[in-house]
């Protein structure tokens, strides 16, 4: 029984120690990366439209009586021209909802050229006249070794 207990670990360790040719090894190539600058051709902002509603008072001007003619109109105009506050006459006022639209840029479509090839990317910011780009080269690894 003791021999069986000792021979089992030896047998398992022999399985783990298979020759390297029998084990499959995967090598992952590190990507070769460098940075350069591309010339920006065009930047097109992408807008988000927001709508805001507020309540404002809309007042109709008071109607003047038909007999306010000539001299009283001239006197009223002179008072206004001299900077006196005109008499406040209450008109009809109503609370009215007013909608306003606001547009804000949320992204930018950027057309750029690098070594004669044109590209387009959507970016969070306007890059200006040139764009820093990342250039990465990685070999294609196929499943079989015959290629």
C-alpha positions as CSV (number, residue, x, y, z in Angstrom):
1,X,0.0,0.0,0.0
2,X,2.9,2.3,0.8
3,X,4.4,1.6,-2.7
4,X,1.1,2.7,-4.3
5,X,1.0,6.0,-2.4
6,X,4.6,6.8,-3.4
7,X,4.1,5.8,-7.1
8,X,1.0,8.0,-7.7
9,X,2.8,11.3,-7.1
10,X,5.7,10.1,-9.2
11,X,3.3,9.2,-12.0
12,X,1.5,12.6,-11.9
13,X,4.8,14.5,-11.9
14,X,5.9,12.5,-15.0
15,X,2.7,13.7,-16.8
16,X,3.5,17.3,-16.0
17,X,7.0,16.9,-17.3
18,X,6.1,16.2,-20.9
19,X,8.6,17.3,-23.5
20,X,8.3,20.9,-24.7
21,X,7.3,19.8,-28.2
22,X,4.1,18.2,-26.7
23,X,3.1,21.3,-24.9
24,X,1.4,24.1,-26.9
25,X,2.9,27.6,-26.2
26,X,1.3,30.9,-27.2
27,X,3.5,33.9,-27.7
28,X,1.8,37.2,-27.6
29,X,3.7,39.9,-29.6
30,X,3.8,43.3,-27.9
31,X,2.4,46.0,-30.1
32,X,4.9,48.4,-31.6
33,X,3.5,51.9,-30.9
34,X,4.6,55.4,-31.9
35,X,2.9,58.8,-32.0
36,X,2.8,61.4,-34.9
37,X,0.7,64.4,-36.0
38,X,-1.9,64.5,-38.8
39,X,-3.0,67.6,-40.6
40,X,-6.7,68.5,-39.8
41,X,-8.7,69.2,-42.9
42,X,-12.2,69.9,-41.4
43,X,-13.9,70.0,-38.0
44,X,-17.7,69.7,-37.9
45,X,-19.3,70.2,-34.5
46,X,-22.1,67.9,-33.5
47,X,-24.8,69.8,-31.5
48,X,-27.2,68.8,-28.8
49,X,-30.4,70.9,-28.8
50,X,-31.8,71.6,-25.3
51,X,-35.2,73.3,-24.7
52,X,-35.9,75.3,-21.6
53,X,-39.3,76.7,-20.6
54,X,-39.8,79.8,-18.4
55,X,-42.9,81.8,-17.4
56,X,-42.9,85.4,-18.4
57,X,-45.5,88.2,-17.9
58,X,-46.9,89.5,-21.2
59,X,-48.8,92.8,-20.8
60,X,-51.0,94.5,-23.4
61,X,-50.4,98.3,-23.5
62,X,-53.3,100.2,-22.0
63,X,-55.5,101.8,-24.6
64,X,-55.6,105.6,-24.6
65,X,-58.9,107.3,-24.9
66,X,-59.8,108.7,-28.3
67,X,-60.0,112.3,-27.1
68,X,-56.3,112.4,-26.1
69,X,-55.3,114.4,-29.1
70,X,-52.8,117.0,-30.2
71,X,-51.5,119.0,-27.2
72,X,-51.7,116.2,-24.6
73,X,-49.8,113.9,-26.9
74,X,-47.1,116.5,-27.4
75,X,-46.9,117.2,-23.6
76,X,-46.6,113.5,-23.0
77,X,-43.8,113.1,-25.5
78,X,-41.9,116.1,-24.0
79,X,-42.2,114.5,-20.5
80,X,-40.8,111.2,-21.8
81,X,-37.9,113.0,-23.6
82,X,-36.9,114.9,-20.5
83,X,-36.5,111.6,-18.7
84,X,-39.4,111.7,-16.4
85,X,-41.0,108.4,-15.6
86,X,-44.2,108.0,-17.5
87,X,-47.2,107.4,-15.4
88,X,-47.8,103.7,-15.0
89,X,-51.1,102.7,-16.3
90,X,-52.1,99.1,-15.6
91,X,-52.6,97.0,-18.7
92,X,-53.8,93.4,-19.0
93,X,-51.0,91.0,-18.0
94,X,-50.9,87.3,-18.4
95,X,-48.4,84.6,-17.4
96,X,-47.2,82.9,-20.6
97,X,-44.8,79.9,-20.9
98,X,-41.9,80.8,-23.2
99,X,-39.7,78.1,-24.8
100,X,-36.1,78.8,-25.7
101,X,-33.8,76.4,-27.6
102,X,-30.1,76.2,-26.7
103,X,-27.5,74.4,-28.9
104,X,-24.2,73.2,-27.5
105,X,-21.5,71.1,-29.1
106,X,-21.2,67.6,-27.7
107,X,-18.6,66.1,-30.1
108,X,-16.7,67.0,-33.3
109,X,-16.3,65.0,-36.5
110,X,-12.7,65.5,-37.6
111,X,-11.4,64.9,-41.1
112,X,-7.6,64.6,-41.2
113,X,-4.9,63.3,-43.5
114,X,-1.8,61.3,-42.5
115,X,0.8,60.3,-45.2
116,X,-1.7,60.8,-48.0
117,X,-4.5,58.8,-46.5
118,X,-7.7,60.6,-45.2
119,X,-9.4,59.6,-42.0
120,X,-12.4,60.7,-40.0
121,X,-12.9,60.3,-36.2
122,X,-15.5,61.6,-33.8
123,X,-13.7,63.4,-30.9
124,X,-14.8,65.0,-27.7
125,X,-12.9,68.2,-28.4
126,X,-11.9,70.4,-31.3
127,X,-8.2,69.4,-32.0
128,X,-7.3,72.6,-33.9
129,X,-5.0,72.5,-37.0
130,X,-3.2,69.3,-36.2
131,X,-4.1,66.0,-34.4
132,X,-1.9,63.8,-32.4
133,X,-2.4,60.2,-33.5
134,X,-1.3,56.8,-32.3
135,X,0.3,54.5,-34.8
136,X,0.4,50.8,-33.8
137,X,1.8,47.9,-35.8
138,X,1.1,44.3,-34.7
139,X,1.7,41.2,-36.8
140,X,-1.2,39.0,-37.7
141,X,-0.8,35.6,-36.0
142,X,-2.5,32.7,-37.7
143,X,-3.6,29.5,-36.0
144,X,-1.3,27.2,-38.0
145,X,2.5,27.4,-38.3
146,X,2.4,26.5,-42.1
147,X,2.0,30.1,-43.2
